[in-house]
Amino acid sequence: MIKSNNATVFGIVEDAERFFWVGYLTFVLISSLFGDTIILIASIKYNALKLNKSIVAVLQHMAICDIIISVTFVLPTIVSMLLNRWVLGKTLAKFHRFIEFWALPVCNVLVGVMTTSKYLLVRYPLQTSCWTSRKAHVTCYGIWFLFGAISTISLILCQDSLIFDYTSYEFDADYSLLTSNAGKYIDVLISSTTFISVGIVFVSTVFTLGYLAKSRKVSRRSSGSLRWQGVMTVLTTGLVYCLSVLPYALFTMMEHFLEDSSSPLVIELERSSEYLVLLNVMANFYIYSLTVPSFRRFLRERFCFFQRSQSRFDNLSPAVLADNQPRKFKRIVA
């Protein structure tokens, strides 16, 4: 039997709040499945992301990571919240915990890799000219493998101490049940990637903005122009990431100084900060739609059926239009 904390104290009591969070998580799930699938198809099959090849490779891994989180983490959370308990069995409970400590840290690190890579590409174009999509994929594969191994070790050490937390309807480890502190230290190590990633994303974004501001002044003096190709995409992704993760990071740091962690206000703050992190899972599609012109053109060409049909008729000559009209209207068209 799966252990849990007090559902009356930590769980969602009001139906209105439950339906709000279920609606929010459902929107995250649908946006990620639909948007990230389109991103993968557009970038792999149609080459619709006209950005640096290494950046595109990282974006593809981010899309795969978001889909994994949506299917194996967000969806079980929705089911648990609707039923107000965990009904998917002990095996899926362990897998749910594994995904939390595998895919979520990978997503954090990939955002840091993307923003740092963009700064280096802008700041040192000659030194980074040898970067290829193959090298970017190898780097991403290494990140997947590293956190997969760490998460596996953590799960092996903590599998008998899992407890279902009604605060976020996810699984935590009760470290008081462990005979060794190794599992606790590993979990702290994985959790620290959030703070490290926020710092890396923030610093690299500030450096990129500073360098671009300086370059823009120089280009104006020389009557030149500054290309912002891909810069707005990376900067917007980094900004959304920092805004969504920062509340959770601040709450985690302040949690140790709270006297009563079971008060309704603290529980709501913890739940809100944890679910706000999931904005990163669904935001990529909307960011690329706003900041990548080639991706917008791809969406218009593939999904604006009425516009495509209208443009076909606009290119037809009056004679061809007359031949396609019903017989009683041919005389009028002619």
DACORBEL-V122418 format. One record per residue. N is the residue number from 1. SS is DSSP state (hx for helix, st for strand, lp for the rest). Layout:
N & SS
N & SS
This chain:
1 & lp
2 & lp
3 & st
4 & st
5 & lp
6 & lp
7 & hx
8 & hx
9 & hx
10 & hx
11 & lp
12 & lp
13 & lp
14 & lp
15 & hx
16 & hx
17 & hx
18 & hx
19 & hx
20 & hx
21 & hx
22 & hx
23 & hx
24 & hx
25 & hx
26 & hx
27 & hx
28 & hx
29 & hx
30 & hx
31 & hx
32 & hx
33 & hx
34 & hx
35 & hx
36 & hx
37 & hx
38 & hx
39 & hx
40 & hx
41 & hx
42 & hx
43 & hx
44 & hx
45 & lp
46 & lp
47 & lp
48 & lp
49 & lp
50 & lp
51 & lp
52 & lp
53 & hx
54 & hx
55 & hx
56 & hx
57 & hx
58 & hx
59 & hx
60 & hx
61 & hx
62 & hx
63 & hx
64 & hx
65 & hx
66 & hx
67 & hx
68 & hx
69 & hx
70 & hx
71 & hx
72 & hx
73 & hx
74 & hx
75 & hx
76 & hx
77 & hx
78 & hx
79 & hx
80 & hx
81 & hx
82 & hx
83 & hx
84 & lp
85 & lp
86 & lp
87 & lp
88 & lp
89 & hx
90 & hx
91 & hx
92 & hx
93 & hx
94 & hx
95 & hx
96 & hx
97 & hx
98 & hx
99 & hx
100 & hx
101 & lp
102 & lp
103 & hx
104 & hx
105 & hx
106 & hx
107 & hx
108 & hx
109 & hx
110 & hx
111 & hx
112 & hx
113 & hx
114 & hx
115 & hx
116 & hx
117 & hx
118 & hx
119 & hx
120 & hx
121 & hx
122 & hx
123 & hx
124 & lp
125 & lp
126 & lp
127 & lp
128 & lp
129 & lp
130 & lp
131 & lp
132 & lp
133 & hx
134 & hx
135 & hx
136 & hx
137 & hx
138 & hx
139 & hx
140 & hx
141 & hx
142 & hx
143 & hx
144 & hx
145 & hx
146 & hx
147 & hx
148 & hx
149 & hx
150 & hx
151 & hx
152 & hx
153 & hx
154 & hx
155 & hx
156 & hx
157 & hx
158 & hx
159 & hx
160 & hx
161 & hx
162 & st
163 & st
164 & st
165 & st
166 & lp
167 & lp
168 & lp
169 & lp
170 & st
171 & st
172 & st
173 & st
174 & lp
175 & hx
176 & hx
177 & hx
178 & lp
179 & lp
180 & lp
181 & lp
182 & hx
183 & hx
184 & hx
185 & hx
186 & hx
187 & hx
188 & hx
189 & hx
190 & hx
191 & hx
192 & hx
193 & hx
194 & hx
195 & hx
196 & hx
197 & hx
198 & hx
199 & hx
200 & hx
201 & hx
202 & hx
203 & hx
204 & hx
205 & hx
206 & hx
207 & hx
208 & hx
209 & hx
210 & hx
211 & hx
212 & hx
213 & hx
214 & hx
215 & hx
216 & hx
217 & hx
218 & hx
219 & hx
220 & hx
221 & hx
222 & lp
223 & lp
224 & lp
225 & lp
226 & lp
227 & lp
228 & lp
229 & lp
230 & lp
231 & hx
232 & hx
233 & hx
234 & hx
235 & hx
236 & hx
237 & hx
238 & hx
239 & hx
240 & hx
241 & hx
242 & hx
243 & hx
244 & hx
245 & hx
246 & hx
247 & hx
248 & hx
249 & hx
250 & hx
251 & hx
252 & hx
253 & hx
254 & hx
255 & hx
256 & lp
257 & lp
258 & lp
259 & lp
260 & lp
261 & lp
262 & lp
263 & lp
264 & hx
265 & hx
266 & hx
267 & hx
268 & hx
269 & hx
270 & hx
271 & hx
272 & hx
273 & hx
274 & hx
275 & hx
276 & hx
277 & lp
278 & lp
279 & hx
280 & hx
281 & hx
282 & hx
283 & hx
284 & hx
285 & hx
286 & hx
287 & hx
288 & hx
289 & hx
290 & hx
291 & hx
292 & lp
293 & hx
294 & hx
295 & hx
296 & hx
297 & hx
298 & hx
299 & hx
300 & hx
301 & hx
302 & hx
303 & hx
304 & lp
305 & hx
306 & hx
307 & hx
308 & hx
309 & hx
310 & hx
311 & hx
312 & hx
313 & hx
314 & hx
315 & lp
316 & lp
317 & lp
318 & hx
319 & hx
320 & hx
321 & hx
322 & hx
323 & hx
324 & lp
325 & lp
326 & lp
327 & hx
328 & hx
329 & hx
330 & hx
331 & hx
332 & hx
333 & hx
334 & lp
